[in-house]
Amino acid sequence: MKRICIAALLSLIFLTGCWDSIELNDRAIVLGGGMDLDEEGQYVSSLQIAIPSKFGQINQRGGEAPEQSVLVKAATGKTAFDARQNIQNKVERKIFRLQQQSFFAGEELAKQGLKESIDMRLRYNDFPVRANYSVVKGGRSVDLLTNTSDLEVATSLSTNNIQKQFAQGVTTTFLDFQKRMYGPSNPVLTAWEIQSSPGLSGPEQSVDFYGLAAFNKELQLVGYLNEDESKDLLWIQNKLEYIALVIPYGGQDQTAGLRVQDLKRKISPKVKDGKMHLHVQLDGKGSVQENNTNLDLSASKDVERLEKEAEKYYQKRVEDMIDKVQSEYQTDILDFGLTLFRKHPQEWKQVKQNWEEIFTETEVTVDVNIKIRDVGLVT
């Protein structure tokens, strides 16, 4: 009899279900979030929350977006943690962040540094580490979240889709940022810009992709790379599948369009006369997409001329980007420190304490090798 009672009690324990579960109808599903600093130095936390009833209308109306399918809530606090807690008091349902697609940092917060807000997120288990992490260039994250999208129900979703088109899906997630925080090289985040343009019924705002935002070891924003510079950086980081180049040739109006793929890169560090030297080798195979020059691409000599012009043009472009990062931003986002750590760990131990200073004084040489394999059907 005693055994029967124990078995009955155990069965009750396993059949009670999740006593602390929260029903879906009681959750506020977050699509995007942001953190800013206001004029008084207070933290401003903002959330872009899905309105379930409006999402139902989208399906019924054949993809036509309703006037408002998300709402944005914001709250201030003395710290990032304080602002995060205060925002729950403004939302009727329990905030659910695990479906969050994007997180944005306002420029003022990024310039001050992201250490505090990062520290808070590292201590919570309800923040998706694979959410895209970005900076709002010259603006606030709350303004980006309240903006609208032409094709998506929320800007936190449209920015993700635009980013996938850039550099073939290269992401800057919270997990990517976290890894580079503790590594030999420094992190970058994607950067967005809120632009105003004339519309039919007055000024209209749009959220445009700008490029990448560069950070130092203190996780402070130090500057931006535009789209071209960002792709150059991604090639050096070995994260690019292909790149489209418009090569000037001869006169001002003569250009050739190349799609360069099968991209490879090799970074060779060495110490010479007590000074660090780095050589960057970039290789790719190109196909001609457009020819507005007087070159006859059915002739191998003209193809070689275009190859040399493409290599010369792109080498100068990459050298300018590296110089900008070294002299102006003075932060190693180029993975030079990471390469030295992997290839020469003993040498890295000797320089890692002063790497930021050594990085700015390192002599870097660049070689580009582009071989044109396809000139198209029209020559």
Residue, then its C-alpha position, 0 to 999 in steps of 0.5 A: m500500500k505504501r508503494i502505491c501511495i508513493a507511485a501516485l504522488l510521483s505521478l502527480i509531480f510529473l503530471t502537474g505541467c509547467w507551473d511558471s509558464i506564461e501563455l502566448n496571449d500574455r506575452a509581448i513579442v519583441l521584434g527589435g530593440g534599441m538603447d540610447l543616451d538622452e540629453e541628460g545622460q540617461y539611458v533610453s531603452s526602446l522596444q518594437i513590439a508586434i501587434p498580433s491582431k494587425f499581423g492577421q490583417i496582413n494575411q487577409r489583405g494579400g500582403e498589404a501592410p496595415e497602418q500600424s502592425v507594431l508599436v514602439k515603447a520607450a523608458t529611461g533609467k540611470t543605467a542600462f539595467d534601470a531603463r530595461q526594468n522601467i520599460q516593462n511598466k509601460v507594456e501591458r504584457k510580459i515582454f518576450r525577447l527571444q524572437q528579437q531580430s535586431f538591436f540598435a545602439g544610438e550614436e551618442l551611446a556608441k561613442q560613449g561606449l557599449k560596455e555597460s549595455i553589453d555587460m547587462r546582456l551577457r548576464y541575461n538569458d532572454f536576449p537572442v545572441r544571434a540578433n543583428y547588432s547595429v549602430v544608428k549613424g548620426g541618430r537614435s535607435v528609437d527614431l529608427l524603430t518608429n520609422t516605417s518600411d515599404l515591404e516589411v511590417a517593421t524596420s527591425l525586419s527590413t534592415n535584416n533583409i537589406q543587410k543580407q543583400f549586402a556582402q551576401g549575408v554577412t552579419t554582425t550579430f551580438l555573438d559576433f560582437q561578443k567574440r571580438m570583444y575578447g579577441p586580438s582584433n576589435p569589433v565592427l557593427t553594421a551602420w544605418e542612417i535615417q535619411s529625409s527625402p521629398g515625397l508626394s505628400g511632403p518629406e519622407q524618411s527612410v532607413d538606409f544602409y551606410g556601411l560598418a561602424a568601427f570600435n576600439k578595445e573600450l567598445q567605443l565608436v571611433g568612426y565609419l566605413n562606407e559601403d565600398e570601404s566595408k566590402d574592402l574590409l570584409w575581403i581582408q577578413n575573408k568574409l566576402e563571396y564576391i565584389a562588383l567593381v566599376i573600373p575607370y579606364g582611359g578617359q573620364d567616361q570610360t569604365a568597365g564593370l567587373r564581378v570578382q568572385d572566388l575571393k581569397r586573401k592571405i595576410s603575412p606578418k613578419v618582424k623586420d629590424g624590430k618593426m612589424h610588417l604586414h603583407v596583404q595578398l588579395d586574389g580573385k577571378g573576374s567576369v566582365q559585366e559591362n564594357n564602356t571602354n575602347l578595349d577589344l575584349s576579344a583580344s587577350k592583350d586588351v584583357e590583360r590591360l583591363e586586368k592591370e587597370a583593375e588591380k591598380y585601381y583596387q590596390k589603391r582603394v584598399e590601401d586608402m581604406i587601411d590607411k584610414v583605419q590605421s591613422e584616423y581610427q587607430t583600431d585593429i578591425l582588419d584582423f591583423g592582430l588575429t592573424l599574428f596571434r594565429k600564425h606567430p603566437q610567441e611574437w603575439k605575446q610580446v606585442k599584445q599589451n601595446w598592440e593598439e600603438i604598434f598597429t598604427e605604426t605597422e607598415v602594410t603592403v597590398d598586392v591585388n591579383i585579378k584574373i578575368r575569366d569571362v568577357g561575356l557574349v559581346t566583345 
